[in-house]
Amino acid sequence: MWPERKSNRSRPAQERAAFRCASGVTRSGWTSAERFRLFPVVRLPRRHLTFLQRASETNNAPQQGKGEDDMSFMRNCAWAVGALAAAGFATSAATADDIKLPGTLVVTAYDVGSSGYSQMVGLGSILKNNYGTNVRVLPGKNDVSRLGPVKAGRAQFTATGSDSVYAQEGVFTFGTRDWGPQPLRIHLLAIGKGAAVGMVTPGDKSIETMDQIKGKRVAWIRGAPALNKAVEAMMACFGVGWDDVEKVEFGGHGPAVDGFINDEVDALNNATFSALNKKIEASPRGIHYPVVPNDPQCWERLNAVVPWYLPTFATVGTGMAEGGQWMANTPYPILVSNPDVEAETSYSIVKAMDTHFDTFKDTAPGAAGWAMENQQFHKLLPYHEGAIKYFKEVGVWPEGQDEIQAGSLKRQDVLRTAWATYVKDAPEDDEAFNKGWMKARADALEAAGMTVIFYEW
């Protein structure tokens, strides 16, 4: 329930008006328990709040300078809610009645101990306790092992990261014969306030800044272009490339963390709120995050590698510098699926995450990033229709996002049509196949007037 008096005044006028009628707050700012029982808290879409605001402002005004008594409050608020119902708007409280989930959901995530894995386990406890849904969380050591079960229909969702973009675009691992562009849909994404992604280096600060990474051992994860491109982007900020460092290959992110602890590698990519960082900090090597400066030239080079990264001032994370520091941020995790997930399931899981957010946010490090107010709607990947339905109900779907959604869907159509055309007469040699697809993909996007982003890999 919203705080009374002072905190409530900081909310938008629409919400204040709706709150007065919904929870029984008089113009003096205090709540009556009796009136609260008559008017339970309701959560209304923004268009409904606008209507209720007009009603309350017209009929709840104190008469001739007198205060609002209980009877006038109840009469006027009842009029407003009655008028709202007469206009055909639903005013029921946010309940579990329209949350309908299957008995079992399968979700893939990063390795055990990662923030994404821990958050999905936390979500599983929420859905089990409130709706009886069992959530199986499958750890995936690389992009293919996370998205493969979704592609094959063995998992409904994956809580992943930038690899969702690479999968849609049909690039890197997903530009090979066994994959091609994937028609993914976003349901919800997490953007941690004060959290960041970046490089982890030893606590002795032997690599205090990223320009000192030249000649050092840097982790490279097989089958994980999202992680490897993140490292490349961070290094590019300082004019450093893979040719300037010693690439040390690992079969997954978890093994890379172990390799760092065992002094097999000097730097790897990780989210600052990852539970694995506690393991690193507790090891003899310790932990340090090199700064990614909020510098235009740095970010021009960085975004040339990963266009969707943003500068952020990080304050959250194991071993974070006192007072915080500039780093990079990106949505992580992103809950995505194929479009064949039922709209009812998509709607329900998004609503459940929002409805139980106050509990969910404390289940794992970084889970607070899933807040509805944190949603920065993606410009490249489209959203699932069920999720969109909920966003529109609660009034967070931005104006103009429908056009962006249509453009994202068209981009997927262009990519998948180009792939279907290309594979009909593609060369049998794998290397030739991959190079041919790079050109066919770029040609198709350019012909459609769309940004190519990835020309070769």
C-alpha positions as a printed Julia matrix, in Angstrom:
457×3 Matrix{Float64}:
   0.0     0.0     0.0
   1.26    3.46   -0.8
   2.71    5.52    2.08
   0.38    8.12    3.56
   0.56   11.89    3.38
   4.05   13.03    2.36
   5.07   10.1     0.13
   1.64    9.97   -1.5
   1.89   13.62   -2.58
   4.97   12.8    -4.63
   2.93   10.51   -6.88
   1.31   11.71  -10.14
  -2.08   13.43   -9.82
  -3.85   10.56  -11.56
  -2.53    8.02   -9.07
  -3.26   10.27   -6.08
  -6.88   10.7    -7.17
  -7.35    6.99   -7.78
  -5.67    6.19   -4.49
  -8.01    8.46   -2.56
 -11.06    6.66   -3.92
  -9.56    3.19   -3.97
  -8.12    3.08   -0.46
 -10.2     5.68    1.36
  -7.73    8.55    1.81
  -9.5    11.83    2.57
  -8.19   15.2     1.5
  -6.67   15.58    4.96
  -4.35   12.75    3.97
  -5.28   10.1     6.54
  -6.83    6.68    6.02
  -9.92    5.28    7.76
  -9.79    1.54    8.37
 -13.55    1.31    7.98
 -13.5     3.03    4.6
 -10.56    0.89    3.52
 -12.64   -2.23    4.01
 -15.38   -0.72    1.84
 -12.96    0.33   -0.9
 -10.15   -2.24   -1.33
  -7.05   -1.12   -3.17
  -7.41   -1.45   -6.93
  -4.73   -1.3    -9.57
  -6.05    0.47  -12.63
  -4.66    0.99  -16.13
  -3.62    4.56  -16.82
  -6.62    5.28  -19.05
  -8.9     4.23  -16.14
  -6.98    6.43  -13.72
  -7.61    9.42  -15.98
 -11.34    8.82  -15.83
 -11.3     8.33  -12.06
  -9.23   11.48  -11.62
 -11.85   13.56  -13.42
 -14.61   11.96  -11.36
 -12.89   12.54   -8.05
 -11.91   16.12   -8.85
 -15.49   16.94   -9.91
 -17.31   15.26   -7.04
 -14.86   15.11   -4.14
 -14.15   18.83   -3.86
 -14.81   20.19   -0.34
 -17.95   22.32   -0.33
 -17.72   26.02    0.57
 -14.34   25.67    2.15
 -15.43   22.9     4.51
 -13.49   19.68    4.99
 -14.59   16.39    3.56
 -16.55   14.28    6.07
 -16.88   10.51    5.98
 -20.37   10.49    4.47
 -19.5    12.88    1.64
 -16.32   10.95    0.95
 -18.16    7.64    0.69
 -20.96    9.15   -1.4
 -18.67   10.92   -3.83
 -16.17    8.1    -4.14
 -18.98    5.61   -4.71
 -20.24    7.91   -7.47
 -16.81    7.96   -9.11
 -16.33    4.2    -8.98
 -19.91    3.65  -10.1
 -19.42    5.99  -13.05
 -16.23    4.14  -13.9
 -18.08    0.83  -13.94
 -20.93    2.36  -15.99
 -18.35    3.42  -18.58
 -17.45   -0.23  -18.97
 -14.09   -0.24  -17.17
 -12.94   -3.15  -15.01
 -12.01   -2.09  -11.46
 -11.27   -5.39   -9.78
  -8.28   -5.72   -7.51
  -5.11   -7.33   -8.84
  -5.67  -10.95   -7.91
  -4.51  -14.34   -9.07
  -7.85  -15.03  -10.78
  -6.56  -14.26  -14.27
  -3.06  -15.71  -13.71
  -3.2   -19.11  -15.37
   0.06  -21.02  -15.6
   0.8   -24.61  -16.6
   1.74  -27.15  -13.94
   5.38  -27.12  -15.03
   7.57  -24.5   -16.69
  11.11  -25.1   -17.93
  13.5   -22.13  -17.99
  17.15  -22.13  -19.02
  19.67  -19.73  -17.51
  23.39  -19.17  -17.06
  25.44  -21.51  -14.87
  24.54  -22.42  -11.3
  25.54  -19.52   -9.05
  25.04  -16.87  -11.72
  22.64  -14.03  -10.99
  20.3   -15.15  -13.77
  20.13  -18.7   -12.46
  19.54  -17.53   -8.9
  16.77  -15.17   -9.98
  14.96  -17.91  -11.9
  15.15  -20.17   -8.84
  13.63  -17.29   -6.87
  10.88  -16.93   -9.47
  10.26  -20.65   -9.2
   9.6   -20.36   -5.48
   7.13  -17.52   -6.11
   5.19  -19.45   -8.73
   5.22  -22.67   -6.69
   4.04  -21.01   -3.49
   1.3   -18.93   -5.09
   0.13  -20.91   -8.12
   1.4   -24.46   -7.68
   3.6   -24.21  -10.77
   6.86  -26.15  -10.71
   9.72  -24.32  -12.41
  12.68  -26.38  -13.62
  15.76  -24.19  -14.11
  18.3   -25.69  -16.5
  21.81  -24.18  -16.25
  23.49  -23.55  -19.59
  27.23  -23.03  -19.85
  27.0   -21.18  -23.17
  24.56  -19.51  -25.56
  23.72  -22.69  -27.45
  22.96  -24.69  -24.3
  20.58  -21.95  -23.12
  18.76  -21.31  -26.39
  18.94  -24.86  -27.76
  16.19  -26.23  -25.48
  13.95  -23.29  -26.4
  14.53  -23.89  -30.11
  13.8   -27.61  -29.65
  10.68  -26.99  -27.58
  12.11  -28.6   -24.42
  12.0   -25.28  -22.52
   9.44  -22.5   -22.74
  11.72  -19.67  -21.63
  15.32  -18.66  -21.28
  16.67  -16.01  -18.91
  19.56  -14.87  -20.99
  21.34  -11.78  -22.26
  22.76  -10.34  -25.46
  22.74  -13.78  -27.05
  19.02  -13.25  -27.62
  19.96  -10.44  -30.04
  22.55  -12.61  -31.77
  20.01  -15.42  -32.1
  17.43  -13.13  -33.69
  20.04  -11.68  -36.02
  21.43  -15.08  -37.05
  25.04  -14.14  -36.33
  28.05  -15.79  -34.7
  27.04  -19.25  -33.44
  23.52  -18.59  -34.69
  24.72  -17.86  -38.21
  25.75  -21.47  -38.77
  23.9   -24.18  -40.68
  22.2   -25.64  -37.58
  20.67  -22.35  -36.49
  19.77  -19.3   -38.54
  17.69  -16.29  -37.33
  15.35  -17.13  -34.46
  11.88  -15.56  -34.0
  12.33  -14.71  -30.33
   9.91  -12.7   -28.18
  10.69  -10.73  -25.01
   8.41  -11.11  -22.0
  10.22   -9.0   -19.41
  13.74   -7.77  -18.8
  15.81   -6.76  -15.8
  17.88   -3.62  -15.52
  19.52   -3.41  -12.13
  19.7     0.06  -10.61
  23.28    0.69   -9.58
  24.37   -2.65  -11.05
  26.57   -3.11  -14.07
  28.38   -5.52  -16.33
  32.07   -5.31  -16.88
  35.44   -6.96  -16.48
  36.58   -8.72  -13.33
  40.33   -8.49  -12.65
  42.5    -9.38   -9.63
  42.02   -7.5    -6.38
  45.71   -6.53   -6.29
  44.82   -4.1    -9.12
  47.53   -5.45  -11.37
  44.97   -4.57  -14.05
  43.56   -1.41  -12.51
  42.4     0.07  -15.81
  41.51   -1.67  -19.05
  44.42   -0.14  -20.96
  46.65   -2.31  -18.73
  45.07   -5.48  -20.06
  47.44   -5.74  -23.04
  49.42   -8.96  -22.9
  47.23  -10.38  -20.09
  45.25  -13.63  -20.11
  41.58  -13.01  -20.94
  38.79  -15.59  -20.76
  37.07  -16.55  -24.03
  34.0   -18.82  -23.7
  33.37  -21.38  -26.43
  29.91  -21.03  -27.95
  29.17  -17.81  -26.04
  29.43  -14.84  -28.42
  27.42  -12.66  -26.04
  30.1   -12.9   -23.35
  32.97  -12.67  -25.8
  31.53   -9.61  -27.56
  31.05   -7.98  -24.16
  34.76   -8.43  -23.45
  35.61   -7.15  -26.92
  33.45   -4.07  -26.36
  35.06   -3.26  -23.0
  38.53   -3.6   -24.5
  37.55   -1.54  -27.56
  36.83    1.41  -25.29
  40.6     1.57  -24.69
  41.65    0.66  -28.22
  42.56   -2.91  -27.23
  41.55   -5.97  -29.27
  41.74   -9.73  -28.98
  45.06   -9.68  -30.85
  46.53   -7.61  -28.0
  45.78  -10.17  -25.27
  46.29  -13.88  -24.63
  42.96  -15.62  -25.28
  42.31  -18.47  -22.82
  39.41  -20.72  -23.85
  36.88  -22.21  -21.44
  33.85  -24.42  -21.99
  31.52  -22.22  -19.93
  31.25  -19.19  -17.7
  31.48  -21.24  -14.48
  34.75  -22.91  -15.55
  36.12  -19.47  -16.47
  35.39  -18.22  -12.94
  37.2   -21.27  -11.55
  40.05  -20.57  -13.94
  40.32  -17.02  -12.63
  40.41  -18.23   -9.03
  43.06  -20.82   -9.93
  45.24  -18.16  -11.63
  44.71  -19.54  -15.12
  43.31  -16.26  -16.46
  43.58  -12.59  -15.48
  40.25  -11.13  -16.65
  36.72  -12.22  -17.47
  33.31  -10.65  -18.01
  30.66  -10.72  -15.28
  27.72   -8.82  -13.81
  28.63   -6.95  -10.65
  25.72   -8.52   -8.74
  26.57  -12.1    -9.71
  26.75  -14.47   -6.74
  29.92  -15.91   -8.3
  31.73  -12.67   -7.43
  31.51  -13.56   -3.75
  33.43  -16.73   -4.56
  36.02  -14.68   -6.43
  36.34  -12.08   -3.67
  36.84  -14.8    -1.06
  39.66  -16.38   -3.08
  43.33  -15.37   -2.73
  43.07  -13.38   -5.98
  40.34  -11.02   -4.77
  38.24   -8.88   -7.09
  38.45   -5.55   -8.9
  36.28   -3.88  -11.59
  38.19   -1.63  -14.02
  36.35    1.61  -14.74
  34.57    2.06  -18.07
  34.65    5.87  -18.29
  31.63    7.92  -19.32
  33.63    9.33  -22.2
  32.1     9.93  -25.67
  35.1     8.57  -27.57
  35.24    5.46  -25.39
  31.54    4.82  -25.94
  31.71    5.4   -29.66
  34.25    2.56  -29.88
  32.36    0.38  -27.39
  28.97    0.79  -29.08
  30.51   -0.03  -32.45
  30.9    -3.56  -31.02
  27.74   -3.78  -28.86
  25.23   -1.05  -29.78
  22.8    -1.67  -26.9
  25.21   -1.12  -24.0
  24.77    2.07  -21.96
  27.03    3.94  -19.51
  25.96    3.57  -15.9
  27.24    4.64  -12.51
  27.64    1.38  -10.61
  27.17    1.24   -6.86
  26.02   -2.36   -6.39
  28.28   -5.39   -6.41
  30.64   -7.54   -4.42
  33.89   -5.64   -4.04
  32.54   -2.46   -5.66
  34.69    0.62   -5.16
  33.58    2.82   -2.27
  31.31    5.54   -3.63
  30.76    3.68   -6.91
  32.28    4.04  -10.37
  31.4     4.34  -14.05
  30.83    1.07  -15.89
  28.49   -0.36  -18.55
  24.99   -1.76  -18.26
  22.61   -3.75  -20.4
  19.35   -5.58  -19.78
  20.16   -8.84  -18.0
  18.56  -11.21  -17.66
  16.05  -10.97  -20.52
  13.18  -13.45  -20.33
  12.57  -14.61  -23.9
  10.86  -17.44  -25.73
   9.67  -18.51  -29.13
   6.35  -16.98  -30.25
   4.5   -20.28  -29.78
   4.32  -19.79  -25.99
   0.63  -19.26  -25.22
  -0.41  -15.62  -24.81
  -2.12  -16.59  -21.54
   1.15  -18.02  -20.2
   3.13  -14.94  -21.2
   0.55  -12.6   -19.68
   0.39  -14.66  -16.5
   4.12  -14.94  -15.86
   4.64  -11.19  -16.39
   1.68  -10.36  -14.15
   2.85  -12.81  -11.48
   6.34  -11.28  -11.47
   4.82   -7.82  -11.07
   2.13   -8.8    -8.57
   4.63  -10.52   -6.26
   7.53   -8.17   -6.98
   7.95   -7.09   -3.35
   8.71  -10.7    -2.45
  10.51  -11.64   -5.67
  12.99   -8.75   -5.49
  14.54  -10.17   -2.32
  14.93  -13.75   -3.58
  18.27  -13.26   -5.36
  20.91  -10.59   -6.06
  19.77   -8.29   -8.87
  16.13   -9.45   -8.82
  15.0    -5.89   -8.09
  15.96   -5.11  -11.68
  12.73   -6.79  -12.9
  10.62   -3.92  -11.53
   7.98   -2.66  -13.94
   9.34    0.87  -13.51
  12.76   -0.34  -14.74
  11.5    -1.52  -18.12
  13.4     0.17  -20.94
  11.55   -1.24  -23.9
  13.81   -2.92  -26.43
  14.23   -1.31  -29.82
  15.43   -4.43  -31.66
  13.65   -7.52  -30.31
   9.83   -7.72  -30.41
   7.67   -8.47  -27.36
   5.27  -11.35  -26.88
   1.6   -10.46  -27.36
   0.71  -11.72  -23.88
   3.29   -9.48  -22.25
   2.11   -6.51  -24.31
  -1.44   -7.09  -23.08
  -0.28   -6.75  -19.47
   1.96   -3.73  -20.17
  -1.01   -1.94  -21.72
  -3.27   -2.88  -18.8
  -0.94   -1.27  -16.27
  -0.14    1.67  -18.53
   3.6     1.19  -19.07
   3.62    0.34  -22.79
   5.18    3.52  -24.23
   3.56    5.7   -26.84
   5.1     4.82  -30.2
   6.16    1.33  -29.06
   3.55   -0.28  -31.34
   5.42    1.11  -34.35
   8.73   -0.14  -32.94
   7.13   -3.55  -32.34
   5.94   -3.69  -35.96
   9.41   -2.77  -37.17
  11.01   -5.5   -35.02
   8.6    -8.11  -36.36
   9.3    -6.98  -39.92
  13.03   -7.26  -39.29
  12.57  -10.87  -38.17
  10.54  -11.58  -41.31
  13.28  -10.11  -43.5
  15.96  -12.17  -41.76
  14.03  -15.44  -41.82
  13.02  -14.98  -45.46
  16.65  -14.27  -46.37
  17.71  -17.42  -44.51
  15.08  -19.62  -46.17
  16.14  -18.32  -49.58
  19.85  -18.7   -48.87
  19.81  -22.29  -47.56
  18.08  -23.58  -50.7
  21.28  -23.24  -52.71
  23.89  -22.73  -49.98
  27.37  -24.27  -50.35
  28.03  -27.55  -48.56
  31.35  -26.42  -47.11
  30.72  -24.94  -43.65
  33.15  -22.05  -43.97
  31.76  -21.09  -47.36
  28.24  -21.45  -45.97
  28.97  -19.05  -43.13
  30.62  -16.43  -45.34
  27.83  -16.68  -47.89
  25.24  -16.11  -45.19
  27.07  -13.02  -43.94
  26.68  -11.43  -47.37
  23.12  -12.66  -47.98
  22.02  -11.35  -44.59
  23.61   -7.93  -45.1
  22.16   -7.64  -48.62
  18.65   -8.48  -47.42
  18.7    -5.95  -44.57
  20.12   -3.2   -46.76
  17.5    -3.89  -49.43
  14.81   -3.49  -46.75
  16.35   -0.21  -45.56
  17.37   -1.69  -42.2
  20.58   -1.37  -40.19
  22.9    -4.34  -40.73
  24.87   -4.0   -37.43
  26.87   -7.2   -38.03
  28.58   -7.49  -41.41
  30.98  -10.3   -40.57
  32.03  -12.42  -37.63
